[in-house]
Amino acid sequence: MPTVYTDKIKEGITFKTFALNCARAFGACVEFRDEGGGGEVIPEVFHPSDYHLKCQDKAISELQMLNAMTPEECELAAYQHWLINENLRLTRLQEQSQLRQSYEAMLKQVNAWVPPTQDHMSLQEFMRSQIEEDLRFDCYESKSDQTPSVRLSGQYFRDLRRQKLTKDIQYHEREYAQEVERAKGRTAWMQALRNSL
């Protein structure tokens, strides 16, 4: 049975088209693996993704805004951050409690059910084990869920955000440089392949 790579051989494709079709299975071109069209879909030049540049720009903008904040604005930002986290924590606790109640109600029904035959007993045990396992994992309330969120002072909040944003900027700068090198390498790999054909 022909594969997506060999299917067109019967139609008389050239060696070059076959090689370019197969190149889609390799690292430089793997993102084109599932696309038809052979070598036509593979670009001459690979461009780096701008994802890390955008993330870096966003972090730089946020850092600039953070540095321009007054002490009062920092206090408000710290309060809003605390409020969002505290609401998320309380929502998570409520959802876990509701889920626990649902699981326990179903477990009660599973335990009360009388299997019609001996062969059905393993089904009951399986149903029970599924619920008990999910009770352990889905309804686990960590200490962080039980502990109210810590409200930071405006200055401490600003200092922590500065540290995080500085690390983010450095990380995305480094990752973008690596993305540029990967794009160059992919372009060189394809140029070498095309030149050999």
Secondary structure, 3 states (H helix, E strand, C coil): CCCCCCHHHHHCCCHHHHHHHHHCCCCCCHHHCCCCCHHHHCCCCCCCCCHHHHHHHHHHHHHHHHHHCCHHHHHHHHHHHHHHHHHHHHHHHHHHHHHHHHHHHHHHHHHHCCCCCHHHHHHHHHHHHHHHHHHHHHCCCCHHHHCCCCCCCHHHHHHHHHHHHHHHHHHHHHHHHHHHHHHHHHHHHHHHHHHHC
